[in-house]
Amino acid sequence: MKLDFAQVFKALGDERRIRLLNLFLQSGKKICVCEMVDALRIPQYQVSKHLKVLRNLDLVKTTREGLWVYYEANWESSECVSDLFKVIKKHFQERFNEDLQRLDERLSLREGDSCVIGYSIYEKENES
């Protein structure tokens, strides 16, 4: 797949997508959608919508483990993407520190490095 750099930069023009990428890059872990929802405090449908954009550009990749689908940064996408990831990792950690703290709390609930809870904190607070 030939990378469309204009589309990559357009995708990175949305702060929520940078926040998502930042979670992957700072944690270095595979993360499921429910964990992202709780970390970013945005609804599941929005997380899924933004992940679809990132996945279509080959910026993230997925792994299925049983019922769960985990996402992670795709460092192998291209050298340019890898360089962009390094910039995001270096310069956005402090800006989105609260996201990372919430992700750490959420990841601490895993069993055997796997999500077992599903949607919890954010989605349940906003069900009404």
N, C-alpha and C positions, 0 to 999 in steps of 0.2 A: 504494500500500500504506500503510495506516494503521499507524503505529508503536506497538507495545505497550511502553510505557515500563517497566512492571513486568518484562516479559521481558528488556528491555535491561539493567536493573539486576541482575536475576538472573544473566544471562550474565556480566556484569562481576564477579560475586561469585566467579568462579573465577580464581585467579591466573594459570593458564596462558593464559587468554584475554586477560587484561590484558597478559601478556608478549608474546603474538602481536601485539596491537594496538600495543604500544609499539614493536615492530620496524618496523612499517609507518610509524608516526608519526615516529619518530626518523630513520629512513633516508630517508623520502620516496620510496622506490623500490617497484617491483613486485617481489615475491619469490615464488619457487616453493617448493613443499612441501619439496623436498630441502634447500634452503637454510635453511628454518625448522627442520627436524629437526636439522641441524648446529648452528645457533645456539642453540637451546633445549635440546638434548640430551635430547629426549624422543622416543619412537618415532613412526614415520610414522603409524600408525593413530590415535594420540592427537592428533597435529597435525591430521589430516584430520577427526577427530570434532569438535574445537573450531572448526575453520574452518567446518564445516557449520553449527554453531550461529550463528556470527557472520554467515555469509552469509545464513542464513534470516531474520535480523533486519535485513538490509540494511546491516550495519556494514562489511562488506567486499564488494568486487566483484572479478570475475575478467576476465582477458584471456587468450585462447589465442593462442600464437605457435608454430606448428608442432606439435610433440609436447608442448610445455610449457604448463602453465597457471600464470599468475602472479596473485597476490592483492595487493590494496592496500586501504588504508582508503577507505571511501566517504564522502568529505567532503560529498557532495551529498545524503546520506540525509535529513537534516533539520537545522534550525538547532540544536535541542537536542543532537543527536548531534555536530555540529560543535563545540559548546561543550564537550561531554564529551571529545572528542578533544583539545582545547586543554588541558584540565586534566590528562589523562593525559600528554600530551607534556611539559608543564611540570614535573610532579611525580614522574614515574617514571623519568626518564632515569638518574639516579644509582643508583636502587634496582636496576635491571636492567642495569647497565653491562657486566657480563660477557657477557650475551646479545648486546649491541650490538658488543662487541669480536669475539666469535666470528662474528657476521654480517658485519662488515667484512672479516675474514679470508676468509670464504667467498665474499663478493661479489668479492673481488680475483681470484678464479679464473675469473670470467666472461670470455667472449670476445665482444667487440662488445656489451656490456651484456646478454648472454644467458647463461643457465645452460647448460653443456655437459657437466657431470660426472654429474649424477644424484646418487643417495645416495652419500655418501662417508664422512666421518669418523665420525660417531656410529653410523650404521647398521652399518658394517663392524666397529666395535669391539664391537658387541653382537649379532652374528649367532649366536654360540654358544649 
